[in-house]
Amino acid sequence: MDISQALVCLLKSELHRKDFPTGFKGFFATGEVTANGVRYQVQAQAVLAGSKSDPTATVEATTDDMAAALADLVIGDLGPRTFNGGNTGYRAAARVAAHGQYYQVSVLAVRLR
């Protein structure tokens, strides 16, 4: 299984709605995957734009909607990355729309040593 496939599987099984401690609302997933024999620590998040400043804002997208949007991002934009500290892995980030709302999203996969 390649890294994109592994990430999509994790997103479909682990993504859940979250109210972040910062006041933002959205979705979050974390876990470990193995791709081509290499282990990665994964984190994905989707933050509803403007949800911190508007406490009445509600997340309209479903978990399935956001998992599909993140899967599209991973398949289309995932690229190799060297992170601060020298760790390597993959990253994709963008602003995506779901149910007429905009979310700032990111998916990180950091290679475990």
C-alpha positions in Angstrom: 0.0 0.0 0.0 1.4 3.4 -0.9 1.3 6.4 1.4 -1.8 8.1 -0.2 -3.8 4.9 0.1 -2.8 4.4 3.7 -3.7 8.0 4.6 -7.1 7.7 2.9 -7.8 4.5 4.9 -6.9 6.2 8.2 -9.0 9.3 7.4 -12.1 7.2 6.7 -11.7 5.3 9.9 -10.3 7.9 12.4 -11.7 11.3 11.4 -14.1 12.8 13.9 -15.7 16.1 14.7 -13.8 18.2 17.3 -14.2 21.4 19.2 -10.5 22.6 19.5 -9.3 24.1 22.8 -8.5 27.3 20.9 -12.2 27.8 20.2 -12.2 26.6 16.6 -14.5 23.9 15.4 -13.9 21.2 12.8 -12.5 17.7 12.4 -9.4 15.8 13.6 -7.7 12.5 13.1 -4.4 11.0 14.3 -2.8 7.5 14.1 0.0 5.5 12.6 0.1 3.9 9.2 2.6 1.7 7.3 3.2 2.4 3.7 5.7 0.4 1.6 7.2 -1.0 4.8 7.8 2.4 6.4 5.8 3.6 9.5 4.4 7.1 9.8 2.7 9.1 12.5 -0.2 10.9 10.9 -2.3 14.0 11.9 -5.1 15.5 10.0 -7.3 18.5 10.8 -9.9 20.6 9.2 -10.8 23.9 10.9 -14.0 25.8 10.1 -13.0 29.3 9.0 -14.3 31.9 11.4 -15.6 29.5 14.0 -13.3 30.9 16.7 -14.7 34.5 16.4 -18.3 33.3 16.0 -19.3 30.9 18.9 -22.7 30.3 17.2 -21.0 28.9 14.1 -21.9 25.3 13.5 -20.1 22.6 11.4 -22.5 21.7 8.6 -20.2 19.1 6.9 -20.5 15.5 7.9 -17.5 13.4 8.9 -18.0 11.5 5.6 -18.0 14.7 3.6 -14.8 15.9 5.2 -13.1 12.5 4.9 -13.8 12.6 1.2 -12.5 16.2 0.9 -9.3 15.3 2.7 -8.9 12.1 0.6 -9.1 14.3 -2.6 -6.5 16.6 -1.1 -4.2 13.7 -0.3 -4.6 12.1 -3.7 -4.0 15.4 -5.5 -1.6 17.4 -3.5 0.4 15.2 -1.1 4.1 15.9 -1.4 7.3 14.9 0.3 8.6 17.2 3.0 11.5 17.7 5.4 10.1 19.0 8.6 11.8 21.2 11.2 14.2 19.0 13.2 15.1 17.0 10.1 12.3 14.4 10.1 11.0 13.5 6.7 7.5 12.6 5.5 4.6 14.0 3.6 2.3 17.0 3.8 -0.8 18.5 2.1 -2.6 21.7 3.0 -5.3 23.8 1.4 -8.6 25.6 1.9 -11.5 23.4 1.0 -15.3 23.9 0.8 -17.8 21.5 2.2 -21.6 22.2 2.6 -21.0 25.9 1.7 -18.4 26.4 4.4 -14.7 26.8 4.1 -12.2 24.8 6.1 -8.4 25.2 6.5 -7.1 21.6 6.2 -3.8 19.9 6.6 -2.6 16.3 6.6 0.9 15.4 7.9 2.6 12.0 7.8 6.0 12.0 9.6 8.3 9.1 9.2 9.0 7.2 12.4 12.6 6.2 13.1 
